[in-house]
């Protein structure tokens, strides 16, 4: 959830950005799923590749995640 992500980031500020990189070296799908308060933009599935997402904290209860 967005609340869990924000809680894991001490001293966060609205507008803070961070990146997530997932490397999948197997020939099966890995899917990034959005929980409560998270907006996911772009393709969320990777298969035998790596994927990078940029995350923005919109508020204490909202995070937007963009596929790069």
C-alpha positions in Angstrom: 0.0 0.0 0.0 1.0 3.6 -0.4 0.9 4.0 3.4 3.4 1.2 3.8 5.8 2.7 1.3 5.6 6.1 3.0 6.1 4.6 6.4 9.3 2.9 5.1 10.7 6.3 4.1 11.7 8.4 7.1 11.6 12.1 6.6 9.8 11.8 3.2 8.5 14.9 1.5 5.6 15.1 -0.9 7.2 15.1 -4.4 10.0 12.8 -3.4 11.0 10.4 -6.2 12.8 7.1 -6.1 13.4 4.2 -8.5 12.6 0.5 -8.4 14.5 -2.0 -10.6 13.4 -5.6 -10.9 15.5 -8.1 -12.7 13.8 -11.2 -14.0 16.3 -13.7 -15.5 13.7 -16.5 -16.0 11.3 -17.0 -18.9 8.1 -16.3 -16.9 6.1 -13.2 -16.1 6.7 -11.1 -13.0 4.0 -8.5 -12.4 4.2 -5.4 -10.3 0.8 -4.9 -8.7 -0.5 -1.7 -7.2 -2.0 -1.8 -3.7 -4.3 0.7 -1.9 -3.4 4.3 -2.7 -1.0 3.4 -5.5 -1.5 4.4 -9.1 0.5 2.3 -11.6 1.2 3.8 -15.0 2.7 1.8 -17.9 3.4 -1.9 -18.5 3.7 -3.8 -15.2 4.9 -7.2 -16.5 8.4 -8.2 -17.3 9.5 -11.5 -18.7 13.2 -12.5 -19.0 14.3 -8.8 -18.8 14.7 -6.1 -16.3 12.2 -3.3 -15.6 12.6 0.1 -14.1 9.9 2.1 -12.4 10.0 5.7 -11.0 7.9 6.3 -7.9 6.6 9.6 -6.7 5.1 10.3 -3.2 2.0 12.3 -3.8 0.8 12.4 -0.2 1.0 10.4 3.0 -1.6 8.0 1.4 -0.8 8.2 -2.3 2.1 7.1 -4.5 2.3 7.1 -8.3 4.5 4.6 -10.1 5.6 5.2 -13.7 7.2 2.6 -16.0 10.4 4.0 -17.5 
